[in-house]
Amino acid sequence: MKAVYFLAAFVLLGLASKLASASDPSPLQDFCIAVNDAKNGVFINGKLCKDPKLATPEDFLFSGLNIPGNTSNQVRSMVTPAIVSGLNTFGISLVRIDFAPYVGLNPLHTHPRATEILVVVQGTLYVGFVTSNPDNRLFTKVLYPGDVFVFPLGLIHFQFNIGHTNAVAFAALSSQNPGVVTIANAVFGSDADINPDVLAKAFQLDKNIVNQLQSRFWSDNDNRN
């Protein structure tokens, strides 16, 4: 099973690199390893990077995507990113997504700066996305191990575990920093609250229901934040 996980990860990164030109600019150097402290960096083509002469294989390594994410949250899923300093400026990123049996949901969200390509390696997922106005077409599929599905840049999408076992998927995104906007969190859990009259009108809801929704704790299942 570990071999399947790593093969899936490499395939996704390769596919995402084909999409990267649609988002992040192409690098002007072999690599630009990210640094946390400007004192330890050098400028290469306008980018602050670790001195290439000090680069090591560990700068291009992340270990841990074989470890299941903790799904004991409200939506019963967890997104775990591969944090690789050497991916800086390459315009791609990779995550593992774990889903608890049947109830695990990666809720409605968008990536404003990236297309996502997802492969299922364990379990059964019901996935989909909705196109932009005015059509708002819903595209859905049930995915099984080995299936791949693409979520176009910026469109609202989701993944839901409809099986009775844990589900695992890997997703590659065509941006180093794709961004995540979880719809429910953004609308009903914003800081500060959106005027309830606005939401009541927009969603055609009673204002008391809006107030109730805004008073809830909106869970975050994404370790990228």
N, C-alpha and C positions, 0 to 999 in steps of 0.2 A: 504493500500500500504506500510506503514512503516513496518508492520509486515512481509511482503514479503521480503523487503530489508534486515531486520536483520536476518531472517531465511536463506536467501541466503548467507549472510556473514558468519554465523556460519557453514553452510554446507561446504562452500569453505575452511574455515580454517581447518576443520576436514579432508577434502580430501588432502589438501596441506601437512598436518602433515605426511601423509602416504608417501609422496614423499620427505620429507625433508632429509632423510638419503642419498639421491643421491647428495646432495650439501653440506650443512653446517654440521660440526661435531655435534654429540649429546652432550647435556650439561651434566656436571658432578655435578650439584647442582639442587635444586628445581627450583630456578630462579636466574637471575642476572639482576637486574633492572639497566638500563643504567644511567650513570651520566655524566654531562658535565664538572664537575670540579673534578680533581683527588683528591683534598683536602677533598672532601665529600665522597670519595669512599673507599672501602676495597677490598683486593685481595681475591678471592674465587676460588680455583683451577686454579690459573693463570689468572683469569679474573678480571678486575676492575669493581666492582659493588657497588650499593648502599648497605649500611649496612642492611642485611635482617631484623634486629630488628626494623628498621625504616620504613619498607615497609607499604604502605597503600593501600586500594582498588583502589584509584585513579591511582596508578602506573600501573594498569592493565586495565584501562578504556580509551576509546577514544570516544568522542561525536562529531557528525557532519557529518557522512556519509549519513545522510538524507538530507543534504543541496546540491542542484545542483551545480556543478562546472561551472565556467565561460567559456563559449565556444566561446567568441568573439575574436578568434585568427585566423590565416591563415588557419588552418586545421579544425577549428570549433569543436574541442573536448577538453576535459580536464581530466587528470588523477589526482585523489586526493587520497593520501595515508592515511591509518590509522596509526597515529604516537602513538605507545603504548610502553612506556619505558619497561614494563614488558615482551614484546616479545623478548627482547634482548637475544641472544644465542639459541633461539628456532628453528631457521631455517625456518621461515615462514613469509610472509607479505601479506597484503591485501590492495587493492585499489578499488576505485569507478571510473568508466569511464562514462562521460557524452558526448553525441553526439547531435549536432544541427540537425534539420530535414533535411534529404536527403543528405546534404553536409558534415555532420560530419564524420571525418576520423581520426582514430588512425593509423598514417602512418606506412609504412614498417619499422620494427625494430626487434631487437633481445634482448633476456635476456641471457647474456653469462653464468650466474650462476644459472639459475632456469627454471624449467618447470612451465607453467602457465595453470590454469584451470579457465575458465570464464563461468559465468551464466548470461543470459539476464533476466532482470526483467521488462523491458519496451521497446517497440519499436521492430524494425526489423533490424537485422544486417547481412551483408554479411561479412564472415570472412574466413581466409585461412592462410596456411603456405606453404613454399616451402622446399623440402628436400635438403640435401647436394649433392655436385657433386659426380658422374657424371650424376645422374638421373634428379635432379632438378624438381621433381614431384610437382605439385600444388594440394593441398587438400583444397577444399572450401565447405562451407555450408551456407545456409541462416538460421539464428537462430531467434526464436520467444521466447516470455516470457516463462521461465521455461526450455529452452534448455541450455545444457552445452557442452562446446567444450574445448579440450585440445590442447595446443601449446607446442610441445616438446622442451626441453632445447636447447638453442642456435640457433634454426631455425628462419629464417626470417618469420614474420607474420604480420597480419593487421586486423583491424575491420573497417567496413564502414556502416554508417546508410543509408539504402536504403528506409526507410519509410518516411512518410510525417509528422511525429511527433517526438518529442524528444525521444532519446533512452538512456537507462541506463543499465549498466552492472557492475557486481562485479567480480574481479579477485583475486585469491589467487596464490601466487608464493612460490616455494619450497626453498626459501632462504631469510634470513633476509635482504640481500643486493643483489638483483638479477642483478642489473646493467641494463642499457638501452642504446642501440646503435641504434639511428635513422639513417637509411641508407642515406637518402638524406643529412641530416645535417652533418653526418660524412664525406661523400665523397665530397660534394660541399661546405660545410660550415666549414671545419676544420680550426684549428688555429695552424700553418699557412697554407696557401693554398697549396694543392697538385699541383705539376707541371702540368699545363694544357696539356702538351704533353702526360703525362702519362694517364690522364683521356680521352683525345681524342682517344688515341689508345685503351684503355680498353673498352670504350663504343662505339667505331666506330662512333664518332661524329666529326663535324667540330670544330676546335679549338675556333672559335668565339662563338659558342654555349656554349662551356665549360666555356669560360670567362664570358658569360652572366649569366650562372647558378651560378658561383662562386661569382658574384657581388650581388646576391639576399640576402635578409634577410631571414634566415631560422628559422621559428617559433618553439618554444618549447612548447608543450602542457602538460608537465609532471611536476607536483608539487613536485616530489621526488627529483628533481635536485636542 
